[in-house]
């Protein structure tokens, strides 16, 4: 039996008629840049997930860049960020010419280790980028206590490793994204809530922060041709807003199916030396990825390929060892937990359209290694 790692065509086929009708309506009304479709999505997204308001933007990287601009990070500043995540978690820091300060992760959740965050703070530290990796919330109580103690600006990256990766995830009942100062999301096609192209969102609990973000989105302007601050072009296009409006009502069901599949994996995967992802009681994960560890990861992956089970390596190289950050001086062994994760992790299929028979085949294939 063939089990792909991901098959987006299944979701898109099921929504084809609705999606094309929505695109046609947007096309006919020439609502190409922001406009009603984006505004409708912003309201629905905020309402569905428990935010007071949300700002639609043109990618998942854009709100990270905007958040760093809002925080006022700049040359000479350090911003703490985990090394086991997608590169855009650090890009916003680099775009404003601040310095990423990579801090190691926890073994079980792959998220920032609060104890190591505290130890890494220097007089130059100005902020923390917290990544809720694979849809699993980080330990926000400890991180926020550290941030308040040292007066640090906290950015919650709810986008990385494919989300709205953490869309729908909660920390002790609170939606991720509004615990820190700014929350950022991605609607890249592979996410839990994905568009048909690039898209993202920014949320903030402080009205002044949100107002600044709205200005930054449109060239630093809140009225046409008047520019009060230096901004950018971070606008969401109308077609993405229209498509996301079609998909959003299905998000809860899709997330529930992911959680159902994850529960089976957690119960039934019995391979010796297989390390399953930790599911702390404090957080409700949307399980965007089901990532396991095994000391013979590459051999396991080859075995699964022979069984026609698709897998992926997310992420094979930690950020502190990427060539683009070589000038920061990190070396192999600097952040051992993240490096071990990169060397031993493999992600199994976990998209909502998987059948029970396919899930069973994945389990049997892993256990037979």
C-alpha positions as CSV (number, residue, x, y, z in Angstrom):
1,X,0.0,0.0,0.0
2,X,1.3,3.4,-0.9
3,X,1.2,6.1,1.7
4,X,2.6,9.5,0.6
5,X,4.1,11.9,3.1
6,X,1.6,14.5,1.9
7,X,-0.9,14.8,-0.9
8,X,-2.4,18.3,-1.2
9,X,-4.4,17.3,-4.3
10,X,-6.9,15.4,-2.1
11,X,-7.9,18.4,-0.1
12,X,-8.0,20.6,-3.2
13,X,-10.1,18.2,-5.2
14,X,-12.7,18.1,-2.4
15,X,-12.9,22.0,-2.3
16,X,-12.5,22.6,-6.1
17,X,-15.9,24.0,-6.9
18,X,-16.1,26.3,-3.9
19,X,-12.5,27.5,-4.4
20,X,-13.0,28.3,-8.1
21,X,-16.3,30.1,-7.4
22,X,-14.6,32.2,-4.7
23,X,-11.7,33.0,-7.1
24,X,-14.2,34.0,-9.8
25,X,-16.0,36.4,-7.5
26,X,-12.8,38.0,-6.4
27,X,-11.6,38.3,-10.1
28,X,-14.9,39.8,-11.3
29,X,-14.9,42.3,-8.5
30,X,-11.1,43.1,-9.1
31,X,-10.4,42.7,-5.4
32,X,-6.7,41.9,-6.0
33,X,-4.8,43.6,-3.2
34,X,-6.3,43.5,0.3
35,X,-10.0,44.3,0.0
36,X,-13.2,42.6,1.2
37,X,-12.0,39.0,0.9
38,X,-8.9,39.7,3.1
39,X,-11.0,41.7,5.6
40,X,-13.6,38.8,5.8
41,X,-10.8,36.3,6.4
42,X,-9.1,38.5,9.0
43,X,-12.4,38.7,11.0
44,X,-13.2,35.0,10.6
45,X,-9.6,33.9,11.5
46,X,-9.6,36.0,14.6
47,X,-13.0,34.9,15.7
48,X,-12.4,31.2,15.0
49,X,-9.2,31.1,17.0
50,X,-10.0,33.4,19.8
51,X,-8.1,36.6,18.9
52,X,-9.6,40.1,19.0
53,X,-8.3,40.9,15.5
54,X,-5.8,39.6,13.0
55,X,-3.8,41.2,10.1
56,X,-3.5,39.3,6.8
57,X,0.0,39.6,5.1
58,X,1.7,38.2,2.1
59,X,3.8,35.4,3.7
60,X,4.8,33.7,6.9
61,X,8.1,35.4,6.9
62,X,6.6,38.9,6.6
63,X,5.0,39.1,10.1
64,X,8.3,37.9,11.6
65,X,10.1,40.8,9.8
66,X,7.3,43.2,10.9
67,X,7.5,42.1,14.5
68,X,11.2,42.7,14.6
69,X,10.6,46.2,13.2
70,X,7.9,46.9,15.8
71,X,10.2,45.7,18.6
72,X,12.9,48.1,17.5
73,X,15.6,45.5,17.2
74,X,18.7,46.7,15.4
75,X,22.5,46.6,15.1
76,X,24.1,45.5,18.4
77,X,21.0,43.8,19.7
78,X,20.7,40.1,20.3
79,X,17.5,38.2,19.9
80,X,17.2,34.6,21.3
81,X,15.8,32.0,18.8
82,X,15.9,28.2,18.7
83,X,18.1,26.5,16.1
84,X,15.7,23.6,15.3
85,X,13.2,25.4,13.1
86,X,12.7,26.9,9.6
87,X,15.2,29.6,8.7
88,X,12.6,32.4,8.6
89,X,12.4,32.2,12.4
90,X,15.7,34.0,12.3
91,X,15.3,36.0,9.1
92,X,13.4,38.8,10.7
93,X,16.2,39.3,13.2
94,X,18.8,39.5,10.4
95,X,16.6,41.7,8.2
96,X,16.8,44.5,10.9
97,X,20.5,43.9,11.4
98,X,20.2,42.5,14.9
99,X,22.0,39.2,15.8
100,X,20.3,35.9,16.3
101,X,21.4,34.2,19.6
102,X,20.7,30.5,19.1
103,X,19.6,28.7,22.3
104,X,19.2,25.0,22.6
105,X,15.9,23.1,22.8
106,X,14.2,20.5,25.0
107,X,14.6,16.8,24.2
108,X,10.9,16.0,24.2
109,X,9.1,18.9,22.7
110,X,11.8,20.3,20.3
111,X,10.9,23.8,21.7
112,X,13.1,26.4,23.5
113,X,14.4,25.2,26.9
114,X,13.5,28.0,29.3
115,X,16.5,27.2,31.6
116,X,18.9,27.7,28.7
117,X,17.1,30.9,27.6
118,X,17.7,32.4,31.1
119,X,21.4,31.4,30.9
120,X,21.9,33.0,27.5
121,X,20.7,36.5,28.3
122,X,23.3,39.3,28.2
123,X,23.0,43.1,28.4
124,X,22.6,43.1,24.6
125,X,19.5,40.7,24.7
126,X,16.4,42.5,23.5
127,X,13.9,39.8,22.6
128,X,12.9,36.2,22.2
129,X,11.5,34.4,19.2
130,X,9.5,31.4,20.6
131,X,8.6,28.7,18.0
132,X,5.7,26.4,18.8
133,X,7.3,23.7,16.7
134,X,5.2,21.1,14.9
135,X,2.1,22.6,16.5
136,X,3.2,21.9,20.1
137,X,3.1,24.9,22.4
138,X,6.3,25.9,24.1
139,X,6.5,26.5,27.9
140,X,5.2,30.0,27.8
141,X,4.8,30.6,31.6
142,X,8.5,30.1,32.2
143,X,9.5,32.0,29.0
144,X,7.2,35.0,29.8
145,X,8.5,35.2,33.4
146,X,12.0,35.4,32.0
147,X,10.9,38.0,29.5
148,X,9.2,40.2,32.1
149,X,12.2,40.0,34.4
150,X,14.6,41.2,31.7
151,X,12.1,43.4,29.8
152,X,12.3,41.4,26.6
153,X,10.0,41.6,23.6
154,X,8.5,38.2,22.8
155,X,7.5,37.1,19.3
156,X,5.5,33.8,19.1
157,X,6.3,32.1,15.8
158,X,3.2,29.9,15.2
159,X,4.2,29.3,11.6
160,X,7.3,27.2,11.5
161,X,7.6,23.6,10.3
162,X,4.5,24.1,8.3
163,X,1.4,25.7,9.7
164,X,-0.7,27.7,10.3
165,X,1.3,25.0,12.0
166,X,0.2,26.0,15.4
167,X,-3.2,27.4,14.3
168,X,-5.7,26.1,16.8
169,X,-2.9,25.1,19.4
170,X,-3.5,26.3,22.9
171,X,-1.3,26.8,26.0
172,X,-3.3,26.1,29.2
173,X,-6.4,27.0,27.3
174,X,-5.1,30.3,25.7
175,X,-4.6,30.4,21.9
176,X,-0.9,30.6,21.0
177,X,0.1,33.9,19.5
178,X,-1.4,36.3,22.0
179,X,0.6,35.3,25.1
180,X,3.7,37.2,23.9
181,X,3.8,40.6,22.3
182,X,3.2,39.5,18.7
183,X,2.1,36.2,17.1
184,X,2.9,35.3,13.6
185,X,1.4,32.7,11.2
186,X,1.9,31.2,7.8
187,X,-0.6,30.0,5.2
188,X,1.9,28.3,2.9
189,X,0.1,25.5,1.0
190,X,1.5,22.7,3.2
191,X,0.2,24.2,6.5
192,X,-2.7,23.0,8.5
193,X,-4.5,26.0,7.0
194,X,-2.8,26.6,3.7
195,X,-3.6,28.9,0.8
196,X,-2.8,28.3,-2.9
197,X,0.4,30.4,-2.7
198,X,2.0,32.6,0.0
199,X,0.2,34.2,2.9
200,X,0.4,34.9,6.6
201,X,-1.0,36.7,9.5
202,X,0.0,38.8,12.5
203,X,-1.9,39.0,15.8
204,X,-1.1,41.2,18.8
205,X,-3.0,41.9,22.1
206,X,-1.8,45.5,22.3
207,X,-3.7,47.9,20.2
208,X,-0.7,50.2,19.6
209,X,1.4,47.3,18.4
210,X,-1.4,46.2,16.0
211,X,-1.9,49.7,14.7
212,X,1.8,50.0,13.9
213,X,1.7,46.6,12.2
214,X,-1.2,47.8,10.0
215,X,0.8,50.8,8.9
216,X,3.9,48.8,8.3
217,X,1.9,46.5,6.0
218,X,1.1,49.3,3.5
219,X,4.3,51.3,3.1
220,X,4.1,52.9,6.6
221,X,0.8,54.5,5.7
222,X,-2.7,54.6,7.2
223,X,-4.0,56.9,4.4
224,X,-3.0,56.8,0.8
225,X,0.1,58.7,-0.2
226,X,0.9,59.8,3.4
227,X,3.7,57.8,5.1
228,X,4.3,58.4,8.8
229,X,6.9,55.6,9.3
230,X,9.2,53.5,7.0
231,X,7.2,50.5,6.2
232,X,7.1,47.8,3.5
233,X,4.7,46.0,1.1
234,X,3.4,43.1,3.2
235,X,-0.2,43.1,1.9
236,X,-2.1,39.9,1.4
237,X,-3.7,39.5,-2.1
238,X,-7.4,39.1,-2.5
239,X,-7.2,35.6,-4.1
240,X,-5.5,34.2,-1.1
241,X,-8.0,35.8,1.2
242,X,-10.8,34.3,-0.9
243,X,-9.3,30.8,-0.8
244,X,-8.6,30.9,2.9
245,X,-12.2,31.9,3.5
246,X,-13.2,28.6,1.8
247,X,-10.8,26.5,3.8
248,X,-11.1,28.0,7.3
249,X,-14.5,26.4,8.2
250,X,-12.8,23.0,7.7
251,X,-9.8,23.7,10.0
252,X,-11.2,22.3,13.2
253,X,-12.1,19.0,11.5
254,X,-8.7,18.7,9.8
255,X,-7.0,19.4,13.1
256,X,-9.2,16.8,14.9
257,X,-8.2,14.2,12.3
258,X,-4.5,15.0,12.8
259,X,-5.0,14.5,16.5
260,X,-6.8,11.2,15.9
261,X,-4.0,9.9,13.7
262,X,-1.3,11.1,16.3
263,X,-3.2,9.3,19.1
264,X,-3.0,6.0,17.1
265,X,0.7,6.5,16.4
266,X,1.4,7.2,20.1
267,X,-0.6,4.0,21.2
268,X,0.6,1.6,18.5
269,X,4.1,2.4,17.5
270,X,6.2,-0.1,19.4
271,X,9.6,-0.1,17.7
272,X,12.5,-0.5,20.1
273,X,14.5,2.7,20.5
274,X,11.9,4.8,18.8
275,X,11.4,8.0,20.6
276,X,7.9,9.4,20.3
277,X,7.1,13.1,20.5
278,X,6.3,14.4,24.0
279,X,2.7,15.6,24.6
280,X,2.9,17.8,27.7
281,X,-0.4,18.3,29.6
282,X,-0.1,22.1,29.5
283,X,-0.5,22.4,25.7
284,X,-3.0,21.2,23.1
285,X,-1.0,20.4,20.0
286,X,-2.5,20.4,16.5
287,X,0.2,17.9,15.5
288,X,1.2,19.5,12.2
289,X,4.1,17.0,12.0
290,X,4.5,13.7,13.8
291,X,8.2,13.6,14.2
292,X,10.0,10.6,15.9
293,X,13.6,9.9,16.7
294,X,15.6,6.7,16.1
295,X,19.4,6.2,16.3
296,X,19.3,4.4,12.9
297,X,17.1,7.1,11.3
298,X,18.4,6.7,7.8
299,X,18.1,3.0,7.8
300,X,14.5,3.3,9.2
301,X,13.7,5.8,6.4
302,X,15.1,3.5,3.8
303,X,13.0,0.6,5.2
304,X,9.8,2.7,5.1
305,X,10.6,3.8,1.5
306,X,10.6,0.1,0.5
307,X,7.2,-0.2,2.2
308,X,6.0,2.7,0.1
309,X,5.6,4.9,3.1
310,X,6.7,8.5,2.5
311,X,8.8,10.4,5.1
312,X,10.6,13.7,5.4
313,X,13.5,15.2,7.3
314,X,12.5,18.4,9.1
315,X,15.1,19.8,9.6
316,X,18.4,18.2,8.6
317,X,20.7,21.1,9.5
318,X,20.2,23.3,12.6
319,X,20.3,27.1,12.0
320,X,23.5,27.7,13.9
321,X,25.3,25.5,11.5
322,X,23.8,26.9,8.3
323,X,26.4,28.5,6.0
324,X,24.5,31.9,6.1
325,X,25.3,32.1,9.8
326,X,28.9,30.9,9.8
327,X,30.1,34.3,10.8
328,X,28.4,34.0,14.2
329,X,31.0,31.5,15.2
330,X,29.0,28.4,16.2
331,X,30.6,25.0,15.7
332,X,29.5,21.4,15.8
333,X,28.7,20.5,19.4
334,X,27.6,24.1,20.3
335,X,24.0,23.2,20.7
336,X,23.9,19.4,21.2
337,X,20.2,18.7,21.7
338,X,19.3,20.5,18.5
339,X,22.1,18.8,16.6
340,X,21.0,15.4,17.9
341,X,17.4,16.1,16.8
342,X,18.6,16.9,13.3
343,X,20.6,13.7,13.1
344,X,17.9,11.4,14.4
345,X,14.5,12.9,13.5
346,X,12.2,11.6,10.8
347,X,8.6,12.8,10.2
348,X,5.8,10.3,9.4
349,X,2.7,11.0,7.3
350,X,0.0,12.8,9.2
351,X,-2.4,14.8,6.9
352,X,-6.2,14.7,7.4
353,X,-7.0,12.8,4.3
354,X,-5.0,9.7,5.3
355,X,-7.3,6.6,5.5
356,X,-7.4,4.3,8.5
357,X,-5.9,1.6,6.3
358,X,-3.0,3.9,5.4
359,X,-2.4,4.8,9.0
360,X,-2.4,1.1,9.9
361,X,0.2,0.4,7.1
362,X,2.5,3.1,8.5
363,X,2.3,1.6,12.0
364,X,3.0,-1.9,10.7
365,X,5.8,-0.7,8.6
366,X,7.6,1.1,11.4
367,X,7.1,-1.7,13.8
368,X,8.5,-4.2,11.3
369,X,11.9,-2.4,11.1
